[in-house]
Amino acid sequence: MSSIYKRKRNGKNDGYVMYSIYAYDPLKNKKRYFNITLGKIGPTLTWDDCLKQKKELDRVFDIKKGGKQEMQLNKAITTYLKHKMIHFNVKPPKNSSMKLQNYHLDKFKEIIVKRYGSG
């Protein structure tokens, strides 16, 4: 169900390689399409590197697991953070943006716990 392909813009290849997969998203509790940019083909990235990244991403998404699942809030937050780190495989995020993201996730968790309990 996953594939890699060369991206086209205005009918022309722009050199970027994309990874797409239809997989289970624990945050939305359903399957959806993920489109991830692997990078631009050049001296630092070859097609073979992209194939290796595809295998790694297939392992991350674990295609065999699908369908709706019950998930604890902490598990959903950690899964979300792992998914976000995939997008930063070339350049890691700034510390300030990670702190801000963690702050918002903690606030979200507090609100959910207040409304519905910690179950």
Buried (B, 14 or more C-beta within 10 A) or exposed (E): EBEBEEBEEEEEEEEBBBBBBBBBBBEEEEBEEBEBEBBEBEEEBEEEBBEEBBEEBBEEBEEEEBEEEEEEBEEBBEBBEEBEEBEEBEEEEEEEEBEEBEEEBEEEBEEEEEEEEEE
